[in-house]
Amino acid sequence: MSERLEDIAIAMVANGKGILAADESTATIKKRFDTIGLESTADSRRDYREMLFRSQDAMRNNISGVILYDETIRQSAKDGTPFVDIMKADGCIPGIKVDAGAKPLAFYPGETITEGLDGLRERLAEYYGLGARFAKWRSVISISDTLPTWGAVKQNAQALARYASLCQEAGIVPIVEPEVLMDGKPGTHSIDRCYEVTELVLKTVFAELFDARVKLEGMILKPNMVIDGQKARKASVEEVAEQTVRVLKQTVPAAVPGIAFLSGGQSDEEATAHLSAMNANYTMPWKLTFSYGRALQAAALNAWNGKSENIAAGQRAFTHRAKMNGLAATGGWKKDLEKAA
């Protein structure tokens, strides 16, 4: 019997669990490794990912799925076990990043369009065969006093909808990720400006998903939180939570099973605190959880530092962050728990 998209989507937002974004491109992970003075090679990337994927406490208790990069979904651990099999043994769902990145949008200065639709149907069929049961496509929306333009919002929303429909045709749950940048240039926008842009983006995305006949019960939304720019940070945890929940209730249909936030340049603790405040203080029709990259991995990367003797330390750091975010996904994170753990 084929797996139902709705069942996969519900499993991706299971209580106290969220998604590990380990889909950094080769160029991006090189930048991360540069911070610890480690050369990025196929072996060093494998060793780092293996450290994360073999953190059994985290993977079994707090991670529902892992977004992989093309290289990683094909890789095996040092002992020859495919990464996909390691994840499945711990009850995690393998996923795959399928977009080809944001490129300059012609005639729209300062704005981008995400590419990768050409040949996507065939790539999705291959990834399904490799074990992927969900996928991710990220659109990037720049924010300033004058951006985004309607044309850029519309074209990115159309691309997200085309991607999502192709995923569902292939039996793969689409993570739909329209990111309004908090850390872009100039990064000085107010939380009210972020609300305004996020509302426009989400309304447009769901209109396009409807026109593309995407089954809302078989998708996950991965949005930004409503937050002021990185160079203008004033909003409290409570205000970020209140504004984010308000914009979601204005724009996201109740049929969507779950919303897994990106961290978007927030610090580890900020991303956890904001998510917990939403779950602790509001009643919502969808599950709210996390789909974090840096906010789950930064501490683990630094603790590991590229050395085999530090694997256990790296795994402890990763497990701690996964546990804190698992608590946040049920509204149970508190600062004293963070410090005591």
One Martini backbone bead per residue (centre of mass of N, CA, C, O) as a GRO file, in nm:
protein
  341
    1MET     BB    1   0.096   0.036   0.022
    2SER     BB    2   0.073   0.356  -0.008
    3GLU     BB    3   0.176   0.648   0.103
    4ARG     BB    4   0.040   0.907   0.268
    5LEU     BB    5   0.077   1.237   0.275
    6GLU     BB    6  -0.071   1.296   0.543
    7ASP     BB    7   0.098   1.100   0.720
    8ILE     BB    8   0.372   1.224   0.675
    9ALA     BB    9   0.307   1.511   0.771
   10ILE     BB   10   0.225   1.433   1.060
   11ALA     BB   11   0.502   1.301   1.135
   12MET     BB   12   0.671   1.575   1.097
   13VAL     BB   13   0.468   1.696   1.354
   14ALA     BB   14   0.528   1.560   1.601
   15ASN     BB   15   0.540   1.551   1.920
   16GLY     BB   16   0.841   1.706   2.006
   17LYS     BB   17   0.906   1.749   1.694
   18GLY     BB   18   1.151   1.800   1.427
   19ILE     BB   19   1.358   1.954   1.176
   20LEU     BB   20   1.654   1.879   1.012
   21ALA     BB   21   1.878   2.102   0.852
   22ALA     BB   22   2.111   1.919   0.618
   23ASP     BB   23   2.125   2.108   0.319
   24GLU     BB   24   2.394   2.201   0.265
   25SER     BB   25   2.593   2.310   0.059
   26THR     BB   26   2.913   2.291  -0.028
   27ALA     BB   27   2.960   2.598   0.009
   28THR     BB   28   2.829   2.632   0.292
   29ILE     BB   29   2.992   2.416   0.454
   30LYS     BB   30   3.262   2.552   0.409
   31LYS     BB   31   3.199   2.800   0.582
   32ARG     BB   32   3.158   2.643   0.843
   33PHE     BB   33   3.442   2.505   0.845
   34ASP     BB   34   3.612   2.765   0.849
   35THR     BB   35   3.540   2.836   1.156
   36ILE     BB   36   3.727   2.554   1.236
   37GLY     BB   37   3.958   2.482   1.026
   38LEU     BB   38   3.813   2.294   0.800
   39GLU     BB   39   3.823   2.086   0.549
   40SER     BB   40   3.625   2.037   0.261
   41THR     BB   41   3.517   1.706   0.228
   42ALA     BB   42   3.366   1.417   0.180
   43ASP     BB   43   3.465   1.305   0.457
   44SER     BB   44   3.403   1.549   0.647
   45ARG     BB   45   3.103   1.560   0.580
   46ARG     BB   46   3.038   1.275   0.667
   47ASP     BB   47   3.135   1.290   0.963
   48TYR     BB   48   2.946   1.514   1.051
   49ARG     BB   49   2.673   1.382   0.978
   50GLU     BB   50   2.716   1.123   1.141
   51MET     BB   51   2.718   1.251   1.416
   52LEU     BB   52   2.424   1.343   1.400
   53PHE     BB   53   2.272   1.071   1.303
   54ARG     BB   54   2.404   0.912   1.574
   55SER     BB   55   2.207   1.076   1.767
   56GLN     BB   56   1.976   0.897   1.914
   57ASP     BB   57   1.821   1.069   2.113
   58ALA     BB   58   1.746   1.290   1.912
   59MET     BB   59   1.632   1.121   1.669
   60ARG     BB   60   1.406   0.970   1.842
   61ASN     BB   61   1.277   1.227   2.021
   62ASN     BB   62   1.317   1.522   1.821
   63ILE     BB   63   1.336   1.389   1.524
   64SER     BB   64   1.146   1.343   1.223
   65GLY     BB   65   1.347   1.489   1.010
   66VAL     BB   66   1.570   1.516   0.711
   67ILE     BB   67   1.742   1.748   0.529
   68LEU     BB   68   1.897   1.691   0.222
   69TYR     BB   69   2.154   1.654   0.011
   70ASP     BB   70   2.253   1.511  -0.269
   71GLU     BB   71   2.509   1.387  -0.147
   72THR     BB   72   2.385   1.272   0.128
   73ILE     BB   73   2.166   1.067   0.017
   74ARG     BB   74   2.425   0.890  -0.108
   75GLN     BB   75   2.550   0.838   0.158
   76SER     BB   76   2.778   0.682   0.384
   77ALA     BB   77   2.906   0.556   0.633
   78LYS     BB   78   3.203   0.432   0.737
   79ASP     BB   79   3.055   0.129   0.752
   80GLY     BB   80   2.832   0.150   0.492
   81THR     BB   81   2.583   0.287   0.597
   82PRO     BB   82   2.322   0.435   0.501
   83PHE     BB   83   2.184   0.721   0.601
   84VAL     BB   84   1.889   0.646   0.552
   85ASP     BB   85   1.896   0.392   0.739
   86ILE     BB   86   1.967   0.534   1.002
   87MET     BB   87   1.712   0.704   1.015
   88LYS     BB   88   1.493   0.485   0.995
   89ALA     BB   89   1.583   0.330   1.258
   90ASP     BB   90   1.490   0.613   1.425
   91GLY     BB   91   1.218   0.730   1.275
   92CYS     BB   92   1.317   0.891   1.028
   93ILE     BB   93   1.264   1.122   0.766
   94PRO     BB   94   1.361   1.155   0.452
   95GLY     BB   95   1.497   1.438   0.278
   96ILE     BB   96   1.499   1.702   0.005
   97LYS     BB   97   1.673   1.924  -0.175
   98VAL     BB   98   1.557   2.083  -0.504
   99ASP     BB   99   1.677   2.341  -0.537
  100ALA     BB  100   1.904   2.588  -0.719
  101GLY     BB  101   1.854   2.856  -0.613
  102ALA     BB  102   1.907   3.198  -0.592
  103LYS     BB  103   1.842   3.433  -0.851
  104PRO     BB  104   1.841   3.684  -1.039
  105LEU     BB  105   1.583   3.903  -1.127
  106ALA     BB  106   1.473   4.015  -1.402
  107PHE     BB  107   1.414   4.360  -1.360
  108TYR     BB  108   1.480   4.310  -1.026
  109PRO     BB  109   1.635   4.483  -0.819
  110GLY     BB  110   1.734   4.286  -0.537
  111GLU     BB  111   1.605   4.024  -0.662
  112THR     BB  112   1.466   3.685  -0.660
  113ILE     BB  113   1.483   3.350  -0.807
  114THR     BB  114   1.396   3.023  -0.791
  115GLU     BB  115   1.556   2.743  -0.910
  116GLY     BB  116   1.463   2.392  -1.056
  117LEU     BB  117   1.223   2.287  -1.252
  118ASP     BB  118   1.399   2.156  -1.437
  119GLY     BB  119   1.362   1.812  -1.410
  120LEU     BB  120   1.199   1.753  -1.141
  121ARG     BB  121   1.033   1.499  -1.191
  122GLU     BB  122   1.282   1.309  -1.225
  123ARG     BB  123   1.423   1.371  -0.953
  124LEU     BB  124   1.192   1.280  -0.769
  125ALA     BB  125   1.195   0.984  -0.856
  126GLU     BB  126   1.481   0.930  -0.759
  127TYR     BB  127   1.446   1.019  -0.459
  128TYR     BB  128   1.234   0.813  -0.392
  129GLY     BB  129   1.428   0.568  -0.445
  130LEU     BB  130   1.630   0.682  -0.207
  131GLY     BB  131   1.386   0.767   0.034
  132ALA     BB  132   1.228   1.012  -0.015
  133ARG     BB  133   0.926   1.193   0.147
  134PHE     BB  134   1.053   1.479   0.125
  135ALA     BB  135   1.070   1.837   0.047
  136LYS     BB  136   1.262   2.139  -0.061
  137TRP     BB  137   1.170   2.496  -0.111
  138ARG     BB  138   1.336   2.816  -0.151
  139SER     BB  139   1.227   3.138  -0.098
  140VAL     BB  140   1.346   3.482  -0.147
  141ILE     BB  141   1.262   3.775   0.051
  142SER     BB  142   1.305   4.097   0.029
  143ILE     BB  143   1.351   4.368   0.280
  144SER     BB  144   1.208   4.700   0.279
  145ASP     BB  145   1.064   4.993   0.199
  146THR     BB  146   1.037   4.873  -0.124
  147LEU     BB  147   1.059   4.577  -0.039
  148PRO     BB  148   0.879   4.400  -0.215
  149THR     BB  149   0.763   4.315  -0.512
  150TRP     BB  150   0.500   4.183  -0.669
  151GLY     BB  151   0.650   4.024  -0.890
  152ALA     BB  152   0.833   3.858  -0.698
  153VAL     BB  153   0.617   3.726  -0.527
  154LYS     BB  154   0.459   3.587  -0.758
  155GLN     BB  155   0.690   3.416  -0.887
  156ASN     BB  156   0.765   3.257  -0.629
  157ALA     BB  157   0.484   3.135  -0.578
  158GLN     BB  158   0.464   2.978  -0.844
  159ALA     BB  159   0.711   2.798  -0.799
  160LEU     BB  160   0.613   2.664  -0.539
  161ALA     BB  161   0.357   2.537  -0.665
  162ARG     BB  162   0.494   2.365  -0.882
  163TYR     BB  163   0.665   2.202  -0.689
  164ALA     BB  164   0.437   2.086  -0.506
  165SER     BB  165   0.284   1.929  -0.729
  166LEU     BB  166   0.521   1.744  -0.811
  167CYS     BB  167   0.557   1.609  -0.542
  168GLN     BB  168   0.273   1.483  -0.509
  169GLU     BB  169   0.289   1.315  -0.769
  170ALA     BB  170   0.553   1.153  -0.630
  171GLY     BB  171   0.491   1.109  -0.308
  172ILE     BB  172   0.579   1.401  -0.193
  173VAL     BB  173   0.635   1.618   0.059
  174PRO     BB  174   0.601   1.961   0.073
  175ILE     BB  175   0.817   2.216   0.151
  176VAL     BB  176   0.710   2.548   0.204
  177GLU     BB  177   0.958   2.826   0.150
  178PRO     BB  178   0.891   3.158   0.244
  179GLU     BB  179   1.153   3.391   0.289
  180VAL     BB  180   1.173   3.653   0.504
  181LEU     BB  181   1.430   3.852   0.556
  182MET     BB  182   1.622   3.942   0.851
  183ASP     BB  183   1.946   3.932   0.726
  184GLY     BB  184   1.938   4.135   0.523
  185LYS     BB  185   1.930   4.404   0.310
  186PRO     BB  186   1.966   4.612   0.574
  187GLY     BB  187   1.814   4.505   0.848
  188THR     BB  188   1.596   4.764   0.952
  189HIS     BB  189   1.330   4.652   1.000
  190SER     BB  190   1.028   4.625   1.123
  191ILE     BB  191   0.784   4.428   1.254
  192ASP     BB  192   0.555   4.557   1.084
  193ARG     BB  193   0.689   4.513   0.808
  194CYS     BB  194   0.707   4.207   0.832
  195TYR     BB  195   0.407   4.155   0.852
  196GLU     BB  196   0.319   4.277   0.583
  197VAL     BB  197   0.494   4.091   0.401
  198THR     BB  198   0.409   3.812   0.509
  199GLU     BB  199   0.113   3.837   0.437
  200LEU     BB  200   0.147   3.868   0.132
  201VAL     BB  201   0.306   3.609   0.079
  202LEU     BB  202   0.107   3.396   0.198
  203LYS     BB  203  -0.142   3.468   0.029
  204THR     BB  204  -0.005   3.413  -0.245
  205VAL     BB  205   0.081   3.121  -0.202
  206PHE     BB  206  -0.208   3.001  -0.146
  207ALA     BB  207  -0.330   3.083  -0.417
  208GLU     BB  208  -0.130   2.911  -0.589
  209LEU     BB  209  -0.187   2.636  -0.460
  210PHE     BB  210  -0.481   2.627  -0.542
  211ASP     BB  211  -0.436   2.651  -0.853
  212ALA     BB  212  -0.240   2.378  -0.839
  213ARG     BB  213  -0.389   2.155  -0.656
  214VAL     BB  214  -0.290   2.146  -0.373
  215LYS     BB  215  -0.263   1.945  -0.093
  216LEU     BB  216  -0.274   2.066   0.223
  217GLU     BB  217  -0.254   1.790   0.391
  218GLY     BB  218   0.038   1.737   0.206
  219MET     BB  219   0.188   1.974   0.377
  220ILE     BB  220   0.453   2.213   0.462
  221LEU     BB  221   0.528   2.500   0.639
  222LYS     BB  222   0.821   2.740   0.595
  223PRO     BB  223   0.856   3.009   0.785
  224ASN     BB  224   0.890   3.299   0.908
  225MET     BB  225   0.918   3.511   1.147
  226VAL     BB  226   0.797   3.788   1.316
  227ILE     BB  227   1.061   4.026   1.271
  228ASP     BB  228   1.307   4.219   1.321
  229GLY     BB  229   1.580   4.327   1.217
  230GLN     BB  230   1.909   4.264   1.292
  231LYS     BB  231   1.955   4.600   1.315
  232ALA     BB  232   1.647   4.625   1.493
  233ARG     BB  233   1.637   4.496   1.780
  234LYS     BB  234   1.327   4.505   2.007
  235ALA     BB  235   1.158   4.273   2.024
  236SER     BB  236   0.990   4.064   2.200
  237VAL     BB  237   0.899   3.751   2.250
  238GLU     BB  238   0.592   3.813   2.271
  239GLU     BB  239   0.570   3.979   2.007
  240VAL     BB  240   0.665   3.767   1.808
  241ALA     BB  241   0.448   3.561   1.877
  242GLU     BB  242   0.193   3.732   1.825
  243GLN     BB  243   0.254   3.820   1.527
  244THR     BB  244   0.288   3.537   1.408
  245VAL     BB  245   0.013   3.416   1.480
  246ARG     BB  246  -0.157   3.632   1.340
  247VAL     BB  247  -0.057   3.586   1.046
  248LEU     BB  248  -0.135   3.287   1.029
  249LYS     BB  249  -0.445   3.323   1.084
  250GLN     BB  250  -0.477   3.508   0.819
  251THR     BB  251  -0.335   3.277   0.593
  252VAL     BB  252  -0.361   2.977   0.714
  253PRO     BB  253  -0.496   2.696   0.663
  254ALA     BB  254  -0.625   2.434   0.859
  255ALA     BB  255  -0.533   2.194   0.665
  256VAL     BB  256  -0.265   2.240   0.763
  257PRO     BB  257  -0.071   2.042   0.976
  258GLY     BB  258   0.211   2.225   0.952
  259ILE     BB  259   0.464   2.438   1.115
  260ALA     BB  260   0.813   2.499   1.018
  261PHE     BB  261   1.049   2.685   1.128
  262LEU     BB  262   1.277   2.909   1.064
  263SER     BB  263   1.554   3.088   1.194
  264GLY     BB  264   1.695   3.327   1.021
  265GLY     BB  265   1.950   3.417   1.228
  266GLN     BB  266   1.897   3.328   1.488
  267SER     BB  267   1.953   3.235   1.778
  268ASP     BB  268   1.918   2.959   1.947
  269GLU     BB  269   1.745   3.077   2.187
  270GLU     BB  270   1.548   3.250   2.029
  271ALA     BB  271   1.415   3.028   1.856
  272THR     BB  272   1.311   2.874   2.104
  273ALA     BB  273   1.151   3.096   2.256
  274HIS     BB  274   0.946   3.169   2.034
  275LEU     BB  275   0.819   2.890   1.997
  276SER     BB  276   0.726   2.847   2.291
  277ALA     BB  277   0.540   3.096   2.317
  278MET     BB  278   0.333   3.004   2.111
  279ASN     BB  279   0.257   2.724   2.244
  280ALA     BB  280   0.186   2.840   2.538
  281ASN     BB  281  -0.032   3.098   2.440
  282TYR     BB  282  -0.170   2.932   2.194
  283THR     BB  283  -0.440   2.846   1.981
  284MET     BB  284  -0.416   2.603   1.711
  285PRO     BB  285  -0.472   2.421   1.403
  286TRP     BB  286  -0.161   2.380   1.413
  287LYS     BB  287   0.147   2.274   1.413
  288LEU     BB  288   0.436   2.392   1.596
  289THR     BB  289   0.771   2.402   1.470
  290PHE     BB  290   1.090   2.288   1.353
  291SER     BB  291   1.349   2.399   1.087
  292TYR     BB  292   1.673   2.366   1.163
  293GLY     BB  293   2.011   2.452   1.134
  294ARG     BB  294   2.201   2.642   1.295
  295ALA     BB  295   2.023   2.618   1.567
  296LEU     BB  296   2.124   2.302   1.584
  297GLN     BB  297   2.452   2.303   1.486
  298ALA     BB  298   2.659   2.510   1.602
  299ALA     BB  299   2.740   2.373   1.873
  300ALA     BB  300   2.829   2.101   1.748
  301LEU     BB  301   3.052   2.204   1.562
  302ASN     BB  302   3.229   2.332   1.788
  303ALA     BB  303   3.264   2.075   1.965
  304TRP     BB  304   3.393   1.898   1.746
  305ASN     BB  305   3.615   2.044   1.546
  306GLY     BB  306   3.704   1.789   1.352
  307LYS     BB  307   3.725   1.567   1.590
  308SER     BB  308   3.701   1.242   1.690
  309GLU     BB  309   3.727   1.299   2.009
  310ASN     BB  310   3.448   1.501   1.977
  311ILE     BB  311   3.184   1.347   1.916
  312ALA     BB  312   3.039   1.337   2.192
  313ALA     BB  313   3.025   1.646   2.228
  314GLY     BB  314   2.862   1.704   1.973
  315GLN     BB  315   2.618   1.524   2.052
  316ARG     BB  316   2.543   1.674   2.309
  317ALA     BB  317   2.485   1.948   2.177
  318PHE     BB  318   2.265   1.847   1.983
  319THR     BB  319   2.075   1.716   2.194
  320HIS     BB  320   2.017   1.972   2.351
  321ARG     BB  321   1.884   2.136   2.120
  322ALA     BB  322   1.667   1.928   2.050
  323LYS     BB  323   1.533   1.925   2.330
  324MET     BB  324   1.460   2.227   2.350
  325ASN     BB  325   1.284   2.223   2.086
  326GLY     BB  326   1.091   2.005   2.180
  327LEU     BB  327   0.978   2.176   2.410
  328ALA     BB  328   0.886   2.418   2.231
  329ALA     BB  329   0.674   2.239   2.064
  330THR     BB  330   0.502   2.235   2.365
  331GLY     BB  331   0.575   2.494   2.558
  332GLY     BB  332   0.830   2.386   2.774
  333TRP     BB  333   1.027   2.613   2.759
  334LYS     BB  334   1.297   2.737   2.971
  335LYS     BB  335   1.558   2.909   3.091
  336ASP     BB  336   1.621   2.715   3.330
  337LEU     BB  337   1.641   2.462   3.152
  338GLU     BB  338   1.873   2.552   2.975
  339LYS     BB  339   2.080   2.587   3.214
  340ALA     BB  340   2.043   2.299   3.358
  341ALA     BB  341   2.111   2.099   3.107
   0.00000   0.00000   0.00000
